[in-house]
Structures are given as structure tokens and as C-alpha cells.
């Protein structure tokens, strides 16, 4: 019971305790100096401690998607990576928060009852709906609830909403994932008035958060699902449901294009300086930085001071957003190869034999993580996605089993 309570607290925390909130509280989480303890996310402490607590308690696996041995091996490997970063003078808090936290969380989720995981899925969906509604409120009100920061740098020229997650790309990603999930579930016949309303809320969310790539990929996946996706619905209802979801999709697109919320996204697509941020320039700078680096830097990684120097030279103060490039500079090419392989293997195993909606979400996440918004800095994005995949799968399996 204690472990389940700690897991519940951590689930809420990874979504609501954003770096922006920690910045406003003056914790030094994103500061360049200060205490190393403060640079670790509070939920990381809870989840790592709970992970070791469940090992000592000997809890059995109840919802195994990945072999327990494999998950524990990933955790051990990341601990070694943390030691490597410390020995080389690199930023150790990045692998701790970004990688260690989600794999400890995954190990804990696999030991929870399927009913508890299904309950968590409801909480997560409610939190994400609130996040999208907060984004809409911020757009209408003209100001954000949290301070707009990237790392420890305040951002003052970005018109996008940031939501409770604290970053427009993060909020856009989760709304895009939910949009794809709900559309594909609708085609399979699992649709209701509430799910259609939820979908419309996330359409508005993607618009106000201004994630261009997330929107494009989500729309492409929705169109593909409508045209070619096999429906799990029975008999003559297949065509009816597909037609219904098509009309929902068209209405959502028309409403979105005519709403005021589309202004920020359209401005970013057209390159309006008022609303455009430095995301595209940052990704171009990341590639140039990679091409102009020495071989030794690529093999071993670079120190935080050297990284800051290179970022300044290429005028990309917000960091490197492309995951694999950032990992090369943070850990070296060999560690990057191992981490990318481990990540793809874990995601493929979680979605193996899963409903199509989860596989569609996986496609969106992988493209977004490798080509745009990244896991290169301190982020809980992988925690969010592991939570969505595992809990949504548990909820669907319960529903399909009629329990």
C-alpha cells in the first residue's frame, strides 16, 4: 500500500512539478551553479527510493510488459552512466532525471495491479485535459500561469502557452499524443461524447502550444487511421463509426482553423518574428555544432563549460533540442548508441501486441524525440510517455476483458 501511494504521488508530481515551478520557488533546479542535490527533480528522489524499497519488499510482477531483468539492467546501466558523467566532469543530473527516473518508474508500474494502473490512466487523462485548458486560458488571458523559462533563461518573446508542464513543446507533445490516441480509439469503436469533447480540447491545446511538428505528425497519423486503419468494431458498425470519426475530424479541423487559437501556430509556420521562437534555428545550430566538433568530443562527450562555450559560439542559448545530438555531446557516441537502442527496444516491447492506438502514439513520440523536442536536457518527457503507454494499455485490457 505504501509503495502504491508513493507511486500515485510521483505520477501527479511528474506532471505538475515542472522546472518552471521549481524555478519560481527558487530551488536552483535549472541554475548553472549551486547545490547538486537541488538539481535533481523531487520526484526522482521519491521514485528511486521507492524502486529500492520495492526490491527489498520482494513485490511480484503483476503487469509485466518488459522482462524485469531487462528493466533492472537498464537501471544499473544508467547508474554506471551517472558515475561516468561524474568522473568526466559532465552534468550528472541529466541522466539521473531524464533516464533513471522513467526506468525506475517503469519497474514500479509493472508491479502494480492492473486495476490501479487503469485508475492512474483516468488521473493522467484528467491532468492532461486540465493542462490543455490552462493553455487555452493563457492564450485568452495573454499571460502564462508559470514563468516562461528555458533552463535558467527567462523567455520573454514567445507568445505560445506553456500549460502546467511548463514548456510549449512538452504540452504540445502530450496533447498531440492524446489526439492520436483518441482518434484511433474512436475508429475502433471506443468513442463517446466525453472522448469527442476531450479530443476537441486537445486540438485546441496543440494549437495554443504551437508545436508545429507534433501537429503535422498527429494530423498525418489521424488521416492515415481514418483511411487505412483497421477497425476493431464489429459488423456494419465499422463504416458508421469511420464516417462519424471522419466528420468529427473535419469539424475539429474547421473549428481549429477558424479559431483565434490558430494564430500562434500559423505565425510560427509562416515565420512571423512576433510569435516565432528559436526552435528551428536551435536545431540547425545543433547540426552545425556536430559537424564542427572534434572527434575526441564526439567519442567521450564534453564538459558543461565546454558545452556552454560551444552553445554561445553558435548562438543557441536554449540548448540542443535534438536528442541524439545532445546525447553525443553529453555522454559520447558509444553511450548514445546504447541509449537509443535501449529506448527503442523498451518502447517496442511495451507496445508489442498492444492496441493500434498505442502504436500510433509510439510513432509520434519517436519522431518528435529524435527530430525535434529532445531528451537531451533534464526532462520528464519519457516518464510521461511510459505512464501513458502502460496505464492506457492496462485500461484498454480491462475494458476489452469486460472487467
Steps between C-alpha positions, in 0.01 A plus 500: 500500500780743588676439169177553306440829683853615419446405136174699492670806650786470250261469204329826594836661574669420170221687318441791737843574653655660193845661472318832475334446836834401655654812344230720654559334837868588473624143541794538260379199298601654166775733625852463365649497850392412848427176681506177300216367717269780384560412134319169534124504456310429826310213335830335411587467869159349574506256207859381549438445873174319422678286240745369759220466754304272267815290440540453875130421540516230233181610322407271211439608141132556422500676163820394327561660159880484508700231678583617851862400449523727196352802680736451795791473257399835347490657846845359584642622167369852563659497847831418327437786256447736795834391648662550158361853476622581850849365424522696174370824651177489299150591620386193695153636572395452135518118493360484855186701425448419132586128496528352849167641617283348222658155518457488878140607443453227236628236742252620761203508260557139400445398863166677539159340454339558163200667672731752668671573166160553337414744781827685431404528131185692598701738718755555221231577244338748738835670565569527127155646433561758773843572348341570159228717658765697690674555165177637353453725804855632463439583135175683578641679808822596322732376774621166634436360848865396539813693409616433146851364527729278295745350743596799712434754223179703512315509167316823435426497125300178468124537456429128544323361804702267722235330714569322827790305347690827463614475138300548177663203325442269796134597525460480123652151502260356759199662333613361164539154655151521649353619170646198315394261777140624511461501122628143464289381793196660336561309179509179705154585630605623844350847465268709716385858541766552765779361280395727210500800737840390631629482142382852422669631815830345391460642147477844663798407718725410208411832337563726800822316591622554142678167442536490123654157460272343761192636320617388155585147615178470702288614204679262262446208738132593542448516124679168453287340772180629340594378153691178561472403868321174569206539734440265790130582487271218398282455194328791329594744775855525357397730216269702722771560759760590236259752341419644844869538589564655158236766568642560850845543345374741229299705750802518732721619213250764386445623857874509564581690181232761570583547868725768644715224648648421158667842475815404690547176311442662160741779592767243588440314174533824304801621697339804664769643727244606759394144571785290364752368746850374442411129474587462132819702534597293803469173306704635209763621748508151657589340167764765428643453848526126437673546163753744644597295805818307555493119488609472864198708607266265314655188649517603865250787530578851620499681833229744602738796460604388151135444409406853611790638297386320185137602550611861532714474187204373298255740665265233634451600864200270549708185454482208257151366434590201280531200731775298335723803435462622856580153635816480290626820660379397847617138509695418182402304191528150653271577792262672257482189281422284802237741637321538166491123451374447856231765461367363170509143633309597814233691307455219249456244780246714687290536182549140380154339446345824629194670348581712189437826686811443715711417195389823335601689813837326488562619143423860593722489808800344323488752214458792738782384729752425225425791269377787714433540871759284666602303805840669496446721802331445834147397413233261624358444151593131502323462835186650351510268203572184701208593725266557206597177324487272804189640667303544176585142404382376840176697464437361150573143603253529786240647265553231237477232769169648612615560858 
